[in-house]
Amino acid sequence: MIRYGEKIAVAVSGGKDSLSLLDVLSRITPDHGEKIVVITVDEGIADYRDEAMKLATRMTSKLGLTHEVVSFKSIFGFTLDYALENEDRIASACAVCGILRRRAIDIAAKNIGADLVATAHNLDDFLQTFLINLTSGDSRRLEFLDPGFKPHLNMAKRIKPFVELYEEEIAFYAYLSKIPFQTISCPYMGEGIRTEIRTFLNNLEKHHTGVKYSTLKTSLKLLERNQVTKPSRRCEECGYPSSSPICSTCKTVKLIQNQQI
């Protein structure tokens, strides 16, 4: 996923997965002080993000890395808490947050000239998102799940180095490595279909050990077959890569702005 000399933007939230990823990449990347930049997104969630921000800043400083912090407020003009004040028009907090976080990370990565954006999505994260997109009826969204996805239009390549690791394995690594990570759960964590799919997959794995990894292999094969060569398209509103005339980020921002009027 990584070639020698490439500049890596590591998305670090302050949780066990992202801090473990930062620890691993800093160990295996020569001259990492020049090749790794940490990006942290402040969504604007009261009494939640502060702890994670301190942990991310502390580890970044310890490793001697540059830390870029971007916020929903500075980019989109509102916090996530503000966006969810009237939830009746929003399917789930996680859906909104995920869309806006991806854009915030892309913007930060572009500003620092990164070749790669590394995220700590693990095996469990990947399968949950794959099944969510599979049941959404929109096959075009599947291509963005490729662990080595390369967007069009000169965007940084997105990689998921932890995609073959179970979440519990990463937690064990963080424990053994004595990596302090966030203890406070996101207040919006239990919303949406993701929680039901997480429970479903965990129950399957409990009774059929290895089924998650088998499903991953099948998912990757399906993604490979689903790749379509087509002209690059830009969102008519923001100019970022999009599979439709108006990207999901712009649609989400417009929905929230109209909601708050």
C-alpha positions as CSV (number, residue, x, y, z in Angstrom):
1,M,0.0,0.0,0.0
2,I,3.0,2.3,0.7
3,R,5.9,3.1,-1.6
4,Y,9.2,4.4,-0.4
5,G,9.3,8.2,-0.2
6,E,5.6,8.8,-0.2
7,K,4.2,11.3,2.2
8,I,1.5,9.8,4.4
9,A,-1.3,11.7,6.1
10,V,-2.4,9.5,9.0
11,A,-6.0,10.2,10.2
12,V,-5.8,10.0,14.0
13,S,-9.0,10.3,16.1
14,G,-7.4,9.4,19.5
15,G,-9.0,6.0,19.6
16,K,-7.1,2.6,19.9
17,D,-7.2,1.9,16.2
18,S,-5.8,5.2,14.9
19,L,-3.2,5.6,17.6
20,S,-2.0,2.0,17.0
21,L,-1.8,2.7,13.3
22,L,0.3,5.8,14.0
23,D,2.6,3.7,16.3
24,V,3.1,1.0,13.6
25,L,3.7,3.4,10.7
26,S,6.2,5.4,12.7
27,R,8.1,2.2,13.5
28,I,8.3,0.9,9.9
29,T,8.6,4.1,8.0
30,P,12.2,5.4,7.6
31,D,12.7,9.1,8.4
32,H,9.1,9.2,9.4
33,G,9.5,12.8,10.8
34,E,9.4,14.0,7.2
35,K,7.1,11.4,5.7
36,I,4.2,11.2,8.2
37,V,1.8,14.0,9.1
38,V,-1.0,13.5,11.6
39,I,-4.5,14.8,10.8
40,T,-7.2,15.0,13.5
41,V,-10.7,16.1,12.7
42,D,-12.7,17.9,15.4
43,E,-16.3,17.2,14.6
44,G,-17.6,19.4,17.4
45,I,-19.1,16.9,19.9
46,A,-19.4,18.4,23.4
47,D,-17.6,16.5,26.2
48,Y,-16.3,13.9,23.8
49,R,-13.6,15.1,21.4
50,D,-11.4,16.9,24.0
51,E,-9.9,13.8,25.5
52,A,-9.1,12.3,22.1
53,M,-7.5,15.5,20.9
54,K,-5.2,15.6,23.9
55,L,-4.2,11.9,23.3
56,A,-3.5,12.5,19.6
57,T,-1.5,15.7,20.4
58,R,0.5,13.9,23.1
59,M,1.5,11.0,20.9
60,T,2.2,13.2,17.9
61,S,4.5,15.4,20.0
62,K,6.3,12.3,21.4
63,L,7.0,11.0,17.9
64,G,8.1,14.5,16.7
65,L,5.5,14.7,14.0
66,T,3.5,17.6,12.6
67,H,-0.1,17.7,13.7
68,E,-2.8,19.2,11.5
69,V,-6.2,19.8,13.2
70,V,-9.2,20.6,11.1
71,S,-12.8,21.1,12.3
72,F,-16.3,20.9,10.9
73,K,-16.8,24.4,12.2
74,S,-14.0,25.9,10.2
75,I,-14.7,23.9,7.0
76,F,-18.5,23.7,6.9
77,G,-19.5,26.4,9.3
78,F,-21.2,24.2,11.9
79,T,-20.4,21.5,14.4
80,L,-21.9,18.0,14.4
81,D,-23.9,18.8,17.5
82,Y,-25.4,21.8,15.8
83,A,-26.2,19.7,12.7
84,L,-28.1,17.1,14.7
85,E,-30.2,19.5,16.8
86,N,-33.1,18.6,14.5
87,E,-32.6,15.0,13.7
88,D,-35.9,14.3,11.9
89,R,-34.4,14.9,8.5
90,I,-31.2,13.0,9.1
91,A,-31.0,9.2,8.7
92,S,-28.3,8.8,11.2
93,A,-25.5,10.8,13.0
94,C,-22.9,8.3,11.8
95,A,-23.8,8.8,8.1
96,V,-23.5,12.5,8.4
97,C,-20.3,12.4,10.4
98,G,-18.7,9.9,8.1
99,I,-19.4,11.9,4.9
100,L,-18.1,15.2,6.5
101,R,-15.1,13.6,8.1
102,R,-13.9,12.1,4.8
103,R,-14.1,15.5,3.1
104,A,-12.3,17.2,6.0
105,I,-9.5,14.7,5.9
106,D,-9.2,15.0,2.1
107,I,-9.0,18.8,2.4
108,A,-6.3,18.6,5.1
109,A,-4.3,16.0,3.1
110,K,-4.5,18.2,0.0
111,N,-3.2,21.2,1.9
112,I,-0.1,19.4,3.2
113,G,0.6,17.7,-0.1
114,A,0.2,14.1,1.0
115,D,0.5,11.2,-1.4
116,L,-1.5,8.9,0.8
117,V,-4.2,9.1,3.4
118,A,-4.0,6.2,5.9
119,T,-7.0,5.4,8.0
120,A,-7.3,2.8,10.8
121,H,-10.4,1.0,9.5
122,N,-10.1,-2.6,10.7
123,L,-11.8,-5.8,9.5
124,D,-14.9,-5.2,11.5
125,D,-15.2,-1.6,10.3
126,F,-14.8,-2.6,6.7
127,L,-17.4,-5.4,6.8
128,Q,-19.9,-3.2,8.5
129,T,-19.6,-0.5,5.9
130,F,-19.6,-3.0,3.0
131,L,-22.9,-4.5,4.2
132,I,-24.4,-1.0,4.8
133,N,-23.5,0.0,1.2
134,L,-24.6,-3.4,-0.2
135,T,-28.1,-2.9,1.3
136,S,-28.4,0.7,0.2
137,G,-29.1,-0.2,-3.4
138,D,-26.3,2.0,-4.7
139,S,-23.5,-0.2,-6.2
140,R,-21.5,2.9,-7.2
141,R,-20.5,3.5,-3.6
142,L,-18.7,0.1,-3.3
143,E,-15.7,1.2,-5.2
144,F,-14.8,3.7,-2.5
145,L,-14.3,0.8,-0.1
146,D,-11.2,-0.6,-1.9
147,P,-8.4,-0.7,0.8
148,G,-6.1,0.9,-1.8
149,F,-8.7,3.2,-3.4
150,K,-7.2,5.8,-5.8
151,P,-9.7,8.6,-6.4
152,H,-9.6,10.5,-9.6
153,L,-8.6,14.1,-10.2
154,N,-5.2,14.1,-8.4
155,M,-6.6,13.3,-5.0
156,A,-4.4,11.4,-2.4
157,K,-4.7,7.7,-2.5
158,R,-6.6,6.2,0.5
159,I,-5.3,3.1,2.2
160,K,-6.5,0.9,5.1
161,P,-3.4,-0.9,6.5
162,F,-5.5,-2.6,9.2
163,V,-8.2,-4.0,7.0
164,E,-7.2,-7.6,7.7
165,L,-7.1,-7.2,11.5
166,Y,-9.9,-7.9,13.9
167,E,-10.8,-5.0,16.1
168,E,-10.0,-7.1,19.2
169,E,-6.5,-7.8,17.8
170,I,-5.8,-4.0,17.6
171,A,-7.1,-3.5,21.1
172,F,-4.7,-6.2,22.3
173,Y,-1.8,-4.5,20.5
174,A,-2.6,-1.2,22.1
175,Y,-2.8,-2.8,25.5
176,L,0.5,-4.6,25.1
177,S,2.2,-1.5,23.7
178,K,0.8,0.6,26.5
179,I,-0.8,3.1,24.1
180,P,-3.3,5.3,26.0
181,F,-6.5,5.8,24.0
182,Q,-9.9,7.4,24.4
183,T,-12.1,6.0,27.1
184,I,-15.3,8.0,26.3
185,S,-17.7,6.6,23.8
186,C,-19.2,8.8,21.1
187,P,-22.7,9.8,22.3
188,Y,-24.1,9.0,18.8
189,M,-22.4,5.6,18.5
190,G,-25.6,3.5,19.0
191,E,-27.6,5.0,16.1
192,G,-28.4,3.6,12.7
193,I,-28.1,0.2,11.0
194,R,-24.4,-0.1,11.7
195,T,-25.1,-1.2,15.3
196,E,-27.4,-4.0,14.1
197,I,-24.9,-5.2,11.5
198,R,-22.1,-5.1,14.1
199,T,-24.1,-7.4,16.4
200,F,-25.1,-9.6,13.5
201,L,-21.4,-10.1,12.4
202,N,-20.2,-10.6,16.0
203,N,-22.8,-13.4,16.5
204,L,-21.8,-15.1,13.3
205,E,-18.1,-15.0,14.3
206,K,-18.9,-16.3,17.7
207,H,-20.5,-19.4,16.3
208,H,-18.5,-19.7,13.1
209,T,-14.9,-18.7,13.8
210,G,-13.2,-17.1,10.8
211,V,-16.4,-16.1,9.0
212,K,-15.5,-12.4,9.1
213,Y,-12.2,-13.0,7.3
214,S,-13.9,-15.3,4.8
215,T,-16.4,-12.5,4.1
216,L,-13.6,-10.0,3.7
217,K,-12.0,-12.1,1.0
218,T,-15.3,-12.4,-0.8
219,S,-15.9,-8.7,-0.5
220,L,-12.6,-7.8,-2.0
221,K,-13.2,-10.0,-4.9
222,L,-16.6,-8.4,-5.5
223,L,-15.0,-5.0,-5.3
224,E,-12.4,-6.0,-7.9
225,R,-15.0,-7.1,-10.3
226,N,-17.2,-4.1,-9.6
227,Q,-14.5,-1.6,-10.7
228,V,-15.7,0.4,-13.7
229,T,-13.5,2.5,-16.0
230,K,-15.3,5.7,-16.7
231,P,-14.4,9.4,-17.2
232,S,-13.6,11.3,-14.0
233,R,-16.4,13.4,-12.7
234,R,-16.3,16.5,-10.5
235,C,-19.1,17.7,-8.2
236,E,-20.8,20.7,-9.8
237,E,-20.8,22.5,-6.5
238,C,-17.4,21.9,-4.9
239,G,-15.3,20.3,-7.7
240,Y,-14.3,17.3,-5.7
241,P,-14.5,13.7,-7.2
242,S,-18.1,12.5,-7.2
243,S,-20.1,9.6,-8.7
244,S,-23.1,11.9,-9.3
245,P,-23.5,15.5,-10.4
246,I,-23.7,16.7,-6.8
247,C,-21.5,14.9,-4.2
248,S,-22.8,13.5,-1.0
249,T,-20.9,16.1,1.0
250,C,-22.5,19.0,-0.7
251,K,-25.9,17.4,-0.4
252,T,-25.4,16.8,3.3
253,V,-24.2,20.4,3.9
254,K,-27.2,21.8,2.1
255,L,-29.6,19.6,4.0
256,I,-28.1,20.8,7.3
257,Q,-28.0,24.5,6.3
258,N,-31.7,24.3,5.2
259,Q,-32.6,22.5,8.3
260,Q,-31.2,25.2,10.5
261,I,-33.0,28.1,8.8
